[in-house]
Every structure is written in structure tokens, then in C-alpha cells.
Amino acid sequence: VKPWSNIMEILEEKDGVDTELLVYAMTLVNKTLSGLPDQDTFYDVVDCLEELGIAAVSQRHLTKKGTDLDLVEQLNIYEVTGYVYAFCRASYSLDKCQRLRETYSRPVALSVMW
């Protein structure tokens, strides 16, 4: 079993899934990413999630009418965290990247950005 495949199975469910479970699944992903100690591990996890199709699943939920707002928030946090860290990786030191990743993985920071 590939890491994160169980979470992705939950997120890929098309019908009959408890929206609270979807929110918890994405919250787990985001909290895990924000707590990782180094850049390499962060990218290993993100690469694994991307290989499993998280981008397509995220788009499906974000474009679906009536998607739970808490789920939308968690999906946006995932996307913003990845963008910020990718930009950071190309532009700043590892310490500054870590601080930015921690800042932008919090819901408060996301609401300020938008």
C-alpha cells in the first residue's frame, strides 16, 4: 500500500461520503505538511500526494456546487502551502522557507492572503 493511499481513497469518493470526513482528511494532510521538519520530507509527501491525484481531486471538490466551506478552506490551504513553498525554495534560505511554510499553512494566514 502506497503512503497516503487511504486518505486519497476517502477524498476520491464521489457519492455518499460524510463531508466532515473529507474535511478531516484534508486537515490531516495540511497539519502533517506544516509539521514536517525539513524541505526534502515535505516534497516527498507532496510528490506522493500528487502522484495519487490530489490535484484532480481538489479541482473536482472546488468546482462542485455545494462543497462544504471548511473543505474548500482546507483544499485552498494545501494549494497555497505548496505554491508558497515552491516559490520560497527558488528564492530564499531554508530557514526562511520553513517560517513561511508555517505561516501560510495556518487558516488565519490564508484568510489574510485572500
N, C-alpha and C positions, 0 to 999 in steps of 0.2 A: 504494500500500500504506500503510495507516494505521500509525503508530508502535505498536509493541508487538504487532501482529497476529501476528507469527511466534511470539512467546513464548506468546501466548494459544492459538494452534493446538496447540502442544505440550501445554499444560495442559488443553485441552478433549478431547484424545484419550481415548476411552473404553476401548479394548482394545489390548493389545499394546505399551503404552508402557513403556519402561525406567523404573522408579521413580527411579533415580539421575538421569535426565534431568529428571524433574519437580522433584526437589529442587534441581538446578542452576538450573532456570528460575526458581523462586521465590526462590532465593538471589540471583540476578541482579537480580530486581525489588527485593528488600529492600536490597541493597547500593547499588543505584542511588538509591533513595529516601533512604537515610541519608546519601548523599554530595552530595545536591543543595544548591546554595549559598543558595537562597532559597525563601521560602514560595510565591511565585507559581509557580515551576517545579515544586515539589513537588505543588501542586494540579493543575497542568496534566497531569502524568504520572498522578496518581491518577484524575483525571476521565477520561482516555483509557482507563485500565485498567477503570474501572467501566463505561464505555460499551461496552467489548468483552466485558463479562460476567464479570469476575473474581469478583464476589461469589457468583454462582451456581456457578461452577467450584469455588471454595473450599468452599462448603457441600457440594457433591457429594463432594469428596475427604474432607472432615472427617466426614461421616456414613457413609462407606463403610467396611465392616468390613475390617480388614487393611491399612489405609492405613499406609504407611511412617511411622515416628515422626519421622524427620527432615523429611519433607514436612509433617506436622502442625505441627511446630515452626515451619517457615518460613511456613506459612499463618497461624498464630497471631501471628507477628511482624508480618506485613503488617497484620492486623486491629488489633492493639494500637497499632502505629505510627500508623495512621490515626485511631484514636479519641483517642489522646493528643494528636496534633497538632490535631485539630478542637477538642477541649476547650481546649487551650492557646491557640489562635487567638482564642477568645472571651474568654479570661481573663488573658493575660499579654503581656508585651512580646515583640517579635520575637526578641531575643537569648535570652531565657529559653525560648521555644518551640524555638529551634534546639538549645539544650542538652538539653532534654527529649527532643526527637526523636532526637538522637544516643544518649542514654542508653537509651531504650526500644526502639531498633532493634537492640540487641545481645542475643544469646541469653541471656547471663547475667542481664541485667535482666529478661527475660521470665520466667525461672525463679524469680526473686525475687518478682515480682509475683504469680505463681500460687501 
